[in-house]
Structures are given as structure tokens and as C-alpha cells.
Amino acid sequence: SLISFALSVVGSLSFFTKGYTGLAVGGILAQLSSVVDGCDGEIARLKHQATDFGAWFDAVLDRYADAFLLFGLTWHASYANAGLGVMLTGFLAIVGTLINSYTADKYDGFMRRKLTPGRHYFRIGRDVRMFVIFLGALFNQAVPTLGLIALVMNVENVRRILLLYRNERR
């Protein structure tokens, strides 16, 4: 968890440099962080060392890492498009991302209770976000990347809220 977090922090710091190199390095580090983050929990489970605290701590570090990466990407985007629109888009991306983790917990619990065994459900989460950051950075598209994350995360949050609300009333 700490290695993944450190990779995200260094990636976010890379976004603070002007030019494509810092953007690309930040995107690559964000994706590497996502891969490492996906492995640490699996390793803990395989070694029978997984704990509730470890899972919670990992989730907390993930939220900080998400915020750092999106703030760094917003800062980078502001070099080319300094204005309120970029800052607002970055803010909406950060807020949508942070709320997404909260709605995911409630949504997952609901779906586990409501679905028949063996059925799967779709949810947009951190892996998708990190991959979008990676691609957006590699293709030098900081502003559209922030816009896409802001839109998708907030729409997904509203979708989850509506789904839970409709099913609660049944």
C-alpha cells in the first residue's frame, strides 16, 4: 500500500512540471501505482495476512493518492488553459472520485444482497480512473482527461444513488 501510494505521489509531482515528459512520466507512474495497488491486497490474502485495518488503510491511501494525482493533473492542465473552467473541471473530477468510493461501498453491499449467486454487476471505479489518467497523460490530453473523469465519476455516482433509491422503495 505504501509503495503504491508513493508511486502516486511521485506521479502527481511529475504533473507539476511543464511539458509532455512530466505528464507522460506521471501517467506511467499512476498506472504502475494502480498495478501495485491491485497486487498488494491479493498477496496479503494469499499469505493469509489480510486484515480489516489493512483493507481500510489501503482505501484511505488510495483516496489521498487519487486526490494528489487529479490535483497534479489539474495543475498541469492549467499551464495551457489557465482559467476557472480548468480549475472547476479538476475540482469536479476530485469530488466525483472521492464520492465514488463512498457510493461504491453502499452499492457493492446492495448488489451482494440483491443479486442471485453467480451473477455479476458492473461498476466504474479506481482501475478505470487510473487507466484513463494513464492514457490521457500519454496522449497529452490533460483537460479532456479531467473532463472525462469528472463526467463519468459524477454520472456513476448519480446512477448508483438512483438505483439504490428505486430499489429501497420497492
TAJOSUL-V696508 format. One record per pair of residues at least 12 apart in sequence whose ideal C-beta (glycine too) atoms are under 6 Angstrom apart, sorted by the first residue. I is the first residue (numbers start at 1). J is the second residue. Records with the same first field share a line. If there is no record, write none. Layout:
I: J / J
//
This chain:
1: 40 / 58 / 61
3: 36
4: 33 / 36 / 37
5: 61 / 65
7: 29 / 32 / 33
8: 33 / 65 / 69
9: 68
10: 29
11: 26 / 29 / 30
12: 68 / 69 / 72
14: 26
15: 72 / 73 / 76
16: 72 / 75
18: 79
20: 140
23: 76 / 137
24: 137 / 138
26: 137
27: 133 / 134 / 137 / 138
30: 69 / 130 / 133 / 134
31: 134
34: 130
63: 98 / 101
66: 97
67: 94
70: 93 / 94
73: 142
74: 90
76: 142
77: 142 / 143 / 146
81: 143
89: 146 / 147 / 150
90: 146
92: 150
93: 146 / 149 / 150
96: 150 / 153 / 154
97: 153
99: 157
100: 153 / 157
103: 157 / 160
104: 125
107: 160
110: 164
124: 156
129: 149
132: 149
//
